[in-house]
């Protein structure tokens, strides 16, 4: 701006060439005007100077940026300037934004900071998943209406992600888990199947992209730059590579086991066993497949299905004995072996197995301990009753 358009704050004359050296916000045409205007300007000048000093002190403080900013009290998103929709509150500074706005903002600028105070932004999706995990953990410790309320809160957090990206595997997987915990086994089965199908589709796309990349490398090595460029352009046009389960085979196995658990809750024993057998086929001779904990859950799940379908000998001699051999301290590992022995008519063996459950299984878990004691007492009572009848 030309000096001639700057007016003196004291006399309104143009071409004011001097300004306050403290705040640098007001202009004067002469030192005389500045002195005459000082009594009027003094309060504003000092107030601004103090505010500036406080801001500078805050920005250089050792605390994290935004830590001293008071929580937001308005219901308006600072990005879209509309009423908050599925709000996300930043823990560092208390400012609130629509989940979708913040997610798009981060996708546009991965290193973005809070638009208001420049505090570091968390991963908005991970923030929602963490909150969902917190509500889920609470739900698993309670029952009744309170449990359902926590599950609904967890589902609401996950839905924030799915509303923006319905193909997000992490959110889809967690939604299925929450539905299973909430007791909606049918919806959980549908959700787990959808997640597995999406993962399989994404895996196929990844495999195709790897093949194209290998072909491009071969073309470069052969000196066929045109073919290599064509293949690389094909990859670029395909966009980013879709995500698959974290943890590879272990993540896939964990999801399949949870799907089988949901099928068991629906008493769909045939579907559960079919899924278990497919896992065993995938395992093959790889005895480390999925790790010991997931393998134990596999054997325990198969033992229950064999029991429920009346194949007691297979439950006892097959996965049941394998599960106990892997970890006799794991909660519930003896239960369906003992019940299978009882159902097959061998009460002595059932009592022996139930006694081992009381002796070995998770003494720190009072619920499991009480269940094992109840099973043992029931078996002993049946033995005594059958003995008195025989006598």
C-alpha positions in Angstrom: 0.0 0.0 0.0 1.3 3.5 -0.8 2.2 5.7 2.1 -0.2 8.4 0.8 -3.2 6.2 1.6 -2.1 5.7 5.2 -3.8 8.2 7.4 -2.6 9.6 10.7 -4.4 8.1 13.6 -4.3 11.4 15.4 -5.2 14.0 12.8 -6.4 11.8 9.8 -4.0 13.4 7.4 -2.6 11.2 4.6 1.0 10.1 4.1 1.6 9.0 7.7 5.2 7.8 7.7 5.7 7.1 11.4 4.1 4.4 13.6 4.1 3.2 17.2 7.4 1.4 17.8 5.8 -0.8 20.5 2.7 -2.3 18.8 3.3 -1.2 15.2 -0.4 -1.0 14.7 -1.0 2.8 14.5 0.5 5.5 12.2 1.3 9.2 12.6 2.3 12.0 10.4 4.6 13.5 13.0 6.1 13.1 16.5 3.7 15.8 17.8 0.6 13.8 16.7 2.1 10.6 18.3 2.6 12.4 21.6 -0.9 13.9 21.6 -2.4 10.6 20.7 -0.5 8.6 23.3 -3.0 9.0 26.2 -5.7 7.5 24.0 -3.6 4.8 22.5 -1.7 3.8 25.7 -4.2 1.2 27.1 -4.6 -0.6 23.7 -0.9 -0.5 23.1 0.0 -2.1 26.4 -2.8 -4.6 26.2 -1.6 -5.7 22.8 2.0 -5.9 24.0 1.0 -8.1 27.0 -1.0 -10.4 24.8 1.8 -10.8 22.3 4.3 -11.6 25.1 1.9 -14.2 26.5 1.5 -15.8 23.1 5.2 -15.9 22.6 5.8 -17.4 26.0 3.1 -20.0 25.3 4.6 -21.0 22.0 8.0 -21.4 23.5 6.8 -23.3 26.6 8.0 -26.9 27.1 4.5 -28.2 27.1 2.9 -29.7 24.0 1.4 -27.1 21.6 -2.2 -26.5 22.4 -2.1 -27.9 25.9 -3.0 -24.6 27.5 -5.8 -23.7 25.1 -9.3 -23.9 26.8 -11.8 -26.4 25.5 -14.0 -25.4 22.6 -17.5 -24.3 23.7 -19.1 -23.8 20.3 -21.0 -26.5 18.3 -19.5 -25.4 15.0 -16.8 -27.3 13.2 -13.7 -25.1 12.6 -13.2 -26.6 9.1 -16.5 -26.7 7.4 -18.1 -24.0 9.6 -21.2 -26.1 9.9 -22.9 -27.7 12.9 -20.7 -30.5 14.3 -21.5 -33.9 12.8 -19.9 -36.9 14.6 -17.6 -34.5 16.5 -14.0 -35.4 17.4 -12.4 -33.6 20.3 -8.7 -33.2 20.1 -7.2 -34.3 23.5 -4.3 -31.9 23.3 -6.2 -28.7 22.8 -9.9 -29.4 23.2 -10.9 -28.1 19.8 -13.7 -30.0 18.0 -14.2 -30.9 14.4 -16.5 -33.1 12.3 -14.9 -36.5 12.0 -15.1 -36.5 8.2 -13.7 -32.9 8.0 -10.7 -33.8 10.1 -10.1 -37.1 8.2 -10.2 -35.3 4.8 -8.0 -32.6 6.2 -5.4 -35.1 7.3 -5.6 -37.0 4.0 -4.9 -33.8 2.2 -2.0 -32.8 4.5 -0.6 -35.8 6.5 1.5 -33.5 8.8 -1.4 -31.1 9.4 -1.9 -29.4 12.8 -4.9 -28.1 14.5 -6.3 -25.2 12.4 -6.8 -23.1 15.6 -3.7 -23.6 17.8 -1.3 -25.7 15.6 -1.3 -28.5 18.1 -0.2 -31.9 16.6 -3.2 -33.8 15.3 -3.7 -37.5 16.2 -4.6 -40.1 13.6 -8.3 -39.4 13.6 -9.2 -42.9 12.6 -7.0 -44.4 15.2 -8.5 -42.0 17.7 -11.9 -43.4 17.0 -10.7 -47.0 17.1 -9.0 -46.4 20.4 -12.2 -45.0 21.9 -14.2 -47.9 20.5 -11.7 -50.3 22.1 -12.1 -48.5 25.4 -15.9 -48.9 25.3 -15.6 -52.5 24.2 -13.3 -53.3 27.1 -15.8 -51.8 29.5 -18.6 -53.8 27.9 -16.8 -57.1 28.4 -16.7 -56.4 32.2 -20.4 -55.6 32.7 -23.7 -56.9 31.6 -27.3 -55.9 30.9 -28.3 -52.5 29.8 -24.9 -51.0 30.7 -23.1 -53.4 28.5 -25.4 -52.6 25.6 -24.9 -48.9 26.1 -21.1 -49.3 25.9 -21.4 -51.4 22.8 -23.6 -48.8 21.2 -21.0 -46.1 22.0 -18.3 -48.3 20.5 -20.3 -48.9 17.4 -20.9 -45.1 17.0 -17.1 -44.5 17.1 -16.5 -47.2 14.4 -19.3 -45.9 12.3 -17.6 -42.5 12.0 -14.9 -44.3 10.0 -17.2 -46.4 8.0 -19.4 -43.5 7.0 -16.3 -42.0 5.3 -14.7 -45.2 4.0 -17.0 -48.3 4.1 -14.0 -50.4 3.0 -11.8 -49.7 6.0 -10.8 -53.2 7.2 -9.8 -52.1 10.7 -13.2 -50.5 11.4 -15.1 -53.3 9.7 -13.3 -55.9 11.8 -13.9 -54.0 15.0 -17.6 -53.5 14.2 -18.0 -57.3 13.8 -16.2 -57.9 17.1 -18.5 -55.4 18.9 -21.6 -57.0 17.5 -20.4 -60.4 18.7 -19.7 -59.0 22.2 -23.2 -57.3 22.2 -24.8 -60.7 21.5 -25.9 -60.0 18.0 -24.3 -63.2 16.5 -26.2 -63.1 13.3 -25.0 -59.6 12.4 -21.5 -60.4 13.6 -21.4 -63.4 11.2 -22.5 -61.1 8.3 -19.9 -58.5 9.3 -17.0 -60.9 9.6 -17.9 -62.5 6.3 -17.9 -59.1 4.6 -14.5 -58.3 6.1 -13.0 -61.6 5.0 -14.4 -61.1 1.5 -13.0 -57.6 1.3 -9.6 -58.7 2.5 -9.6 -61.5 -0.1 -10.4 -59.0 -2.9 -7.8 -56.5 -1.7 -5.2 -59.4 -1.5 -6.0 -60.3 -5.1 -5.5 -56.7 -6.2 -2.2 -56.5 -4.3 -1.0 -59.7 -6.0 -1.9 -58.3 -9.4 0.0 -55.1 -8.7 3.0 -57.1 -7.6 2.9 -59.0 -10.9 2.7 -55.8 -12.9 5.6 -54.2 -11.0 7.7 -57.4 -11.6 6.9 -57.1 -15.3 7.8 -53.5 -15.3 11.2 -54.3 -13.6 11.8 -57.0 -16.2 11.0 -54.5 -19.0 13.4 -52.0 -17.7 16.1 -54.6 -17.3 15.5 -55.7 -21.0 15.7 -52.1 -22.2 12.1 -51.9 -23.2 11.4 -48.5 -21.7 8.1 -48.0 -23.5 6.6 -51.2 -22.1 8.0 -50.4 -18.6 6.4 -46.9 -18.7 3.1 -48.3 -19.8 3.1 -50.8 -16.9 4.0 -48.1 -14.4 1.3 -45.8 -15.8 -1.2 -48.7 -15.3 -0.1 -48.9 -11.7 -0.4 -45.2 -11.1 -3.9 -45.1 -12.6 -5.0 -47.9 -10.3 -4.5 -45.6 -7.3 -3.1 -46.7 -4.0 -2.7 -50.3 -3.2 -5.7 -51.5 -1.0 -5.0 -52.6 2.5 -5.2 -56.1 3.9 -5.2 -57.5 7.4 -2.4 -56.3 9.6 -0.3 -59.2 10.7 -0.8 -61.2 7.5 -1.8 -64.8 8.1 -2.2 -64.3 11.8 -4.6 -61.4 11.3 -6.6 -63.5 8.8 -6.6 -66.5 11.2 -7.8 -64.4 14.1 -10.7 -63.1 12.0 -11.7 -66.6 10.9 -11.7 -67.8 14.5 -14.0 -65.0 15.6 -16.3 -65.8 12.7 -16.4 -69.4 13.9 -17.2 -68.2 17.4 -20.1 -66.2 16.1 -21.3 -69.2 14.2 -21.2 -71.2 17.4 -23.2 -68.6 19.2 -25.8 -69.1 16.4 -25.5 -72.9 16.9 -24.5 -73.2 13.3 -22.1 -76.1 14.1 -21.8 -77.2 10.5 -20.6 -73.9 9.2 -18.2 -73.5 12.2 -16.7 -76.9 11.6 -16.3 -76.2 7.9 -14.4 -73.0 8.7 -12.2 -74.8 11.3 -11.3 -77.5 8.8 -10.4 -74.9 6.2 -8.0 -73.4 8.8 -6.5 -76.8 9.4 -6.0 -77.2 5.7 -4.3 -73.8 5.5 -2.1 -74.8 8.4 -0.8 -77.9 6.7 2.5 -79.0 8.3 3.3 -75.5 9.5 3.1 -76.1 13.3 3.9 -72.4 14.0 0.9 -71.2 11.9 -0.8 -68.3 13.7 1.1 -68.8 16.9 0.2 -70.9 20.0 -2.6 -68.8 21.3 -4.6 -68.8 18.1 -3.9 -72.5 17.6 -5.2 -73.2 21.1 -8.4 -71.3 20.3 -8.7 -73.4 17.2 -8.5 -76.7 19.1 -10.9 -75.5 21.7 -13.4 -74.4 19.1 -13.2 -77.7 17.3 -13.6 -79.6 20.6 -16.8 -77.8 21.3 -18.2 -78.3 17.8 -17.4 -82.1 18.0 -19.2 -82.2 21.4 -22.2 -80.3 20.2 -22.5 -82.6 17.1 -22.2 -85.8 19.1 -18.7 -86.8 17.9 -17.4 -87.3 21.5 -14.4 -89.5 20.7 -13.1 -87.0 18.2 -13.5 -84.3 20.7 -11.6 -86.2 23.4 -8.8 -87.8 21.4 -8.3 -85.0 18.8 -8.4 -81.3 19.4 -9.4 -81.7 23.0 -6.2 -83.5 24.0 -4.1 -81.2 21.8 -5.5 -78.1 23.5 -4.8 -79.5 27.0 -1.3 -80.5 25.9 -0.6 -77.0 24.6 -1.7 -75.1 27.7 -3.6 -76.8 30.6 -3.9 -73.5 32.4 -6.0 -71.7 29.7 -9.5 -71.0 30.8 -12.1 -73.4 29.5 -9.6 -75.8 27.9 -10.9 -78.9 29.8 -14.6 -78.1 29.7 -15.8 -79.8 26.5 -13.4 -82.7 26.9 -15.0 -83.4 30.3 -18.5 -83.0 28.9 -17.6 -85.3 26.0 -16.3 -87.9 28.4 -19.5 -87.6 30.4 -21.7 -87.9 27.3 -19.8 -91.0 26.2 -20.6 -92.6 29.5 -17.2 -92.4 31.2 -17.9 -90.4 34.3 -14.7 -91.4 36.0 -12.7 -89.8 33.1 -14.9 -86.8 33.1 -14.4 -86.3 36.9 -10.7 -86.6 36.4 -10.6 -84.0 33.6 -12.9 -81.6 35.6 -10.6 -82.0 38.6 -7.6 -81.1 36.5 -9.6 -78.0 35.3 -10.1 -77.0 38.9 -6.5 -77.6 39.7 -4.7 -76.1 36.7 -7.0 -73.6 35.0 -6.5 -69.8 35.6 -6.8 -69.6 39.4 -6.9 -65.8 39.0 -10.1 -66.0 37.0 -12.9 -66.3 39.6 -15.7 -66.9 37.1 -13.8 -69.7 35.3 -12.9 -71.2 38.7 -16.5 -71.2 39.8 -17.7 -72.7 36.6 -15.1 -75.5 36.9 -16.1 -76.2 40.5 -19.8 -76.3 39.5 -19.0 -78.8 36.7 -16.9 -81.0 39.0 -19.6 -81.0 41.7 -22.3 -81.9 39.1 -20.2 -84.8 37.8 -19.5 -86.1 41.3 -23.2 -85.8 42.2 -24.2 -87.8 39.0 -21.6 -90.5 39.9 -22.9 -90.8 43.4 -26.5 -90.9 42.2 -25.7 -93.6 39.7 -23.8 -95.5 42.3 -26.7 -95.4 44.8 -29.1 -96.5 42.0 -26.9 -99.4 41.1 -26.6 -100.4 44.7 
